[in-house]
Amino acid sequence: MASVELRNVWKIYGGKVQAVVDACWKCNDGEFFSILGPSGCGKSSTLRMIAGLEEITRGEILFDDVVVNKMPPSQRNIAMVFENWALYPNLTVYENIAFPLRVRNLPEKEIDRRVKNAAEFLGLENVLQMGVRRLSGGEMQRVSIGRAIVREPQVLIMDEPISHLDAGLRARMRDELKKQVERLGVTTLYITHDQVESMAMADRIAIMNLGRIQQVGTPLDIYYNPANEFVAGFIGEPPMNFAAAELLQEGDDFVIASPSFRFKLDDICKSNFLQYRGNSKLKLGVRPEDVCVSLTPLPNCFELPVDFVEPQGDRTIISLQMDKDQTFLAQVLGNLRPPVGQMVYVRFDQRHTHFFDVDSGENIFYNR
């Protein structure tokens, strides 16, 4: 296995289009590392540079601390699994898995050993002589992985391998894929635009936007400690609520105020602001599960009207009307379903509130 490191890597097309900007991160040996971001953010360009399919404009890519910038793809010992799996429909499972080994002209005994080992590992022994047209989606995914791992790669790259599946099958494939990769123990780079996949599967995540790395961390680090407004809004479903607000000091108290709400900061939040000397104009961020809604008054609460109610079984998503056509989402227990138009009492869980700089979008209390 190998570690993969990017040091100040750039990819510029035509001297103008900056697809990847000064990327710096390291995937450790044996780690499941996800590159996550919206379409066009630079994920695929990063993947292609790591695989040697694109030249690097600037910077260095290292495998186990060895610079591989000039190394051709055939010498990087990388295996790739793609979205469409790219199986040969006229071949059996055995021949699909064996194909990359036959291309390399390995001895027949070695091919047979590797194919059968991969089949046993992936639970494909009983379908080796079956045509791939007759396989289920999960079995075809395993064949694709088998074809990659028989090469005994140092690095396994997966480019949105389950994004085309329906929601139910995708959830099952996430679990199965995670188990397979853990058993294999190979360094894995998983590229996706789906934050649920990254959060559920990866040891660590690098979030990209507009070619730049926004944050690298574990799923929980990124969820509870987002570096900036983009990361906070991109991670989480339903997404984080944002509202322009102002920090006010009233005697010994700090107050967060906007045209729609006003609340006093508790001791923990107040201590964060004691040394703060930045702009009093802030952007408040609160996740829906941290918005408490009650039909009776709560301490340090404010009132908002209900705009929409969406029952989802064990939970209910309540849309609360703010000023200027803005709404806040609250995720509450499923048995709370106030009628539209009713005024309800609202309080934020201040342990999980975030404050962002209005100009840069940076989390002003980001704990690096």
Helices and strands as residue ranges (DSSP letters): E 4-13, E 17-27, E 32-36, H 43-51, E 58-63, E 66-67, G 73-75, E 78-81, H 93-103, H 108-122, G 125-127, G 132-134, H 137-149, E 155-159, H 167-184, E 187-192, H 195-201, E 204-209, E 212-217, H 219-224, H 229-234, E 241-250, E 253-257, E 262-264, H 267-273, E 281-286, G 288-290, E 291-294, E 302-311, E 315-321, E 327-333, E 343-348, G 350-352, E 354-357
